[in-house]
Amino acid sequence: MNAVRVPWSSASFLVYLGGLTILAAIAGLLSIASKEHGAGGFVLWSVLVFAALTALAFLSKRRGHSVTGGVLALSSVAAYVAFLGALLDWFGWFPDTEHAFRGFRFWLLVLELATVVSAAVALRIFRFPLLVLGVAASTWFFVTDLISGGGDWSAIVTIAYGLVLLVVAVSVDAGGSRIYGFWLHVASGLAIGGGLLWFFHDGDFDWILIAIAALFYLALGDRLMRSSWVVLAAWGLLQVTTHFAEKWADVAFFAFFPVGFFFFPFFGYDDYEEHKEHMWAGAFSYAVLGLVFIGIGLLIARRRRDSGRRAPVARI
């Protein structure tokens, strides 16, 4: 099954952005419909949205717009799940979902499994790589909800799922489907890293362990030639640096500029109310980390060039 190749360009960026914007808008529209029109109205609106998105996705695919069709197919999967959930709620079968991973809720498991199947069917039809992430994420949620009840056990299941996904990703890469493998590596790295952060995010020793895990991510990304692991490793090292820099200096500027919530979500979790005596240390810490990033990048580029592995387009 050949995947749709999506080269990075201004056009592909706008199509992706437009599709994700539609997905967010659909979620908002269906949320409003569920509140204003009751269960029956929600079913009607969700099936109309699902039908419209599915028709547009197939029409785009038929006309050769594979990327547009794939992005719309992703929204179609979300609309189908919303429709099925609305139908279950209309029949009075939909359970309380205030807490994730709590108790055995049969119809919720059915909905989660339907999400996995619908995403897999859409992937089979449209061959759009981003749908692989949808399959992986929905499978994680289903498996975790099925065999865990939240808390530490769910984090353990998440790490185990990430490790299994890593094995699958390596196998997919070896089979020649590296386009699909990319999103499997992304999901694997997020699952393992998310589980580790659940356990280790409080004291200094915890963040040292996260730094060690980030170094393993770097080595793995270099070995597998998968940049997603390197990106996640860099993100982890940023969190480690922020944790220690926050002890020594006011790092608010670094934490909120330019997209601080994404890069520094753990900023402010530690309470260090005493006077910061080394205000320069925060900036110095990030400068050192930046040099470390550059050094690692140059080392990876040299290793790949010397070993004859795939080289970058431009000399770093």
Secondary structure, DSSP 4 states (H G I P E B T S, - for coil): -PPPP----HHHHHHHHHHHHHHHHHHHHHHHHHHHSHHHHHHHHHHHHHHHHHHHHHHHHHTT-HHHHHHHHHHHHHHHHHHHHHHHHHTT-----SSTT-S--HHHHHHHHHHHHHHHHHHHHH--THHHHHHHHHHHHHHHHHH--SHHHHHHHHHHHHHHHHHHHHHHHHTT-HHHHHHHHHHHHHHHHHHHHHHS-SSHHHHHHHHHHHHHHHHHHHHHT-HHHHHHHHHHHHHHHHHHHHHHS--HHHHHSSSHHHH-TTTT-S---S--S-THHHHHHHHHHHHHHHHHHHHHHHHHHHHTPPPPSS--
